[in-house]
Amino acid sequence: MSNNNLQDSGVKLLCTGLENMKCHLEILRLSDCSITEEGYKALASALRSNPSHLIELDLTGNDPGQSGVKELSDLLQDPNCQLKTLR
């Protein structure tokens, strides 16, 4: 899904699917999608809700701001988080 203008609103819709326990998506590439702190917070929250599936997340070329970086850093510290690659 990289290089789309998803913005935070599109990421929030995507997070609804990520939160679903039936979601088994393992790789999600969202580089250059105009995602800001708000979208990063939504992603971190969704991955906390359903932590066992996603192993690769690419967010390069977006603008996480300090709080977005902190949300994902905190997520990586969660023992249930399965992310192996975060860009």
Stockholm file with secondary structure:
# STOCKHOLM 1.0

chainA/1-87         MSNNNLQDSGVKLLCTGLENMKCHLEILRLSDCSITEEGYKALASALRSNPSHLIELDLTGNDPGQSGVKELSDLLQDPNCQLKTLR
#=GR chainA/1-87 SS CTTSCCHHHHHHHHHHHHHSTTCCCCEEECTTSCCCHHHHHHHHHHHHHSTTSCCEEECTTSCCHHHHHHHHHHHHHSTTCCCCEEC
#=GC SS_cons        CTTSCCHHHHHHHHHHHHHSTTCCCCEEECTTSCCCHHHHHHHHHHHHHSTTSCCEEECTTSCCHHHHHHHHHHHHHSTTCCCCEEC
//
